[in-house]
Amino acid sequence: MKKILEIGGFIAGAVLLLFGVAVIVMAVNGRSTVNSSLQAEKIVGTPDMTPAGIKTEAKQAGLDLSAISFPSCSVANKAINDGSSARCFAQYMRIHALEATGGLTYAQMGRYATADGKPIGTNDATKAVQKNGQPVANGARDVWVTETALTTALNVSYMATQLSLFSIVVGVALVLAGIGLAVLDWAALHRRREATAGAEKATPVPSAKPAVV
């Protein structure tokens, strides 16, 4: 039974080690895929994508600066090629969308455009601008839809890189756990063998009795 437990300990350690290596490899491959996909899109930050630059631009657009969460990172004229830069770019995109809509979000704008051209639009088709007998879509609202789709994709890239980093940490933990388990099993086995050898040396050999004639 002890022999089975000893072998089982080594097997468990080897399994943990293999799983850890596999998790690390998968995480590295996933991170590389995300970065390669971002690089293929050829995204470059615009010159105003700095904390100071975007605040000045937002103020000129008449936005309420106190209601906006400004990014602290900068990607001005930089290639977007990893999750962190993708998340930063997405934060600037949101502010650009707010500038285009006058500070209104998707839910605050109507579906149709109005004659005054204001981003708020209307949901009443009878008050909307008509073209070929159909109400014209609110262009500002469409801008927000596009921005949401793009920033979601960029934020997913950031989430994927963070998950890959977490997986690498888990993989390293599994590798260390596997090595630790194997070392503990080997130490226990070595100690048992030493105890057995010591007991055999300490046991006195009985002397032979004289033969009775």
Beta strands, then each sheet from edge to edge (+ up, - down):
strand 1: 130-131
strand 2: 134-135
sheet 1: 1+ 2-
end
